[in-house]
Amino acid sequence: MANRKRGNGEGTIFQRSDGRWSGTIDIGRAANGKRLRRTVYGKTRKAVVEKLQEMQHRKATGTLADAGRMTVGEWLTHWFENIAKPKLRPTTQRSYEGIIRCRIIPQIGHLMLAKLSPVNVQAMQTELSALAPATRVKTHAVLRKALKVALRQGLVIRNVCDAVEPPKGSKPEMQTLTPEQADRLLKAAEGTEYASLIVLAIATGLRQGELFGLQWGDLDLDKGTLRVQRTLIELTAGHEFGPPKSSKGRRSISLPMMAVEALAEHRMQMFAKGCAAADHLVFCDRNGGPLRKSNFARRYYKPLLKAAEVPEVRFHDLRHTSATLMLADGVHPKIVQERLGHSQISLTLDTYSHVLPEMDREAAGTFDRLLKRNA
């Protein structure tokens, strides 16, 4: 039997037969005079009390929305602009805004938020089935995040996305260059405008935005070190600098001599152009401005791949190449994680699991060498 209790100003709170707690509060009356109530749930009574107290405050300040009159589109717009957007990087903001405007709202934006059902979400997935797998996965994820907040605020009684199997995605296929191919690419780049950028990409595994955001003050060529402190973020019009992608993104990296020499030569060229100040970008366009990924790929990177006669790998695959070469040569995965700026070593191991079998065979051979028991 439900255990009903009421605290001062708390609304009605009771413990359900399944052990969870539920709380209900009046939020006013509809135009026809019917009482409007909001219900919240929690694992403990304290959790429900806190949710109801938050609603009481929002009711008093006039910020408690009537879920019965709110559409999915209205909630998504409110959630994105006021809750999600301030926490997102500019590139992610554009991605979320496009998904909400072009994918979700045309399909289910007209439905009432409180009446949204798993059937509606499944129907949306079916309508979007012709889109790329990654787009469908991201669409489901954005809707689920928005409904998670709606659930926390008591606007819905459950997150209907949890009752629908998410679309299956497919990651872009990772391609890496062999040591011989990487060497051909480096030789093809010699004497070109961005030779040192290609060297640095392969030698450090930095993300493209981190490379494009490097400033001369981040380099200490005497010590052979580099500090990653920012990333260049492209906007529709212009650019801005942001923090590195992960919590481990701010990092110091030791440079191989080949990178130090390439950067020293590049700095001499930039010094002659008056572009070697500490706060100036290491890699810039011919006008001294930030590089744009599309222009760089079209005018320099793709022609370079062709000249080197190597597979047409993405620029990001140079990062994968760097990691794969290090792991294959026996560099400890923890060091690889720190150089790449991965938040967790599990990400490094999962991403480059294709290298592990060879490392396992080499580890087995270690005992023969150490104990001098060669077969």
Buried (B, 14 or more C-beta within 10 A) or exposed (E): EEEEEEEEEBBBBBBEEEEEBBBBBEBEEEEEEEEBEBBBBBEEBEBBBBBBBBBBEBBEEEEBBBBBEBBBBBBBBBBBEEEBBEEBBBBEBBBBBEBBBEBBBEBBBEBBBBEBBBEBBBBBBEEBEEBEEEBBBBBBBBBBBBBBBBBEBBBBBBBBBEEBEBBEBEEEEBEBBBEEBBBBBBEBBEEBBBBBBBBBBBBBBBBBBBBBBBBBEBBEBEEBBBBBBBBBBBEEEEBEBBEBBBEBBEBBBBBBEBBBBBBEEBBEEBEEEEBBEEEBBBBBBEEEEBBBBEEBBEBBBEEBBEBBEBEEBBBBBBBBBBBBBBBBEEBEBEEBBBBBBBEEBEBBBEBBEEBEEEBEEEEEEEEEEEEEEEE
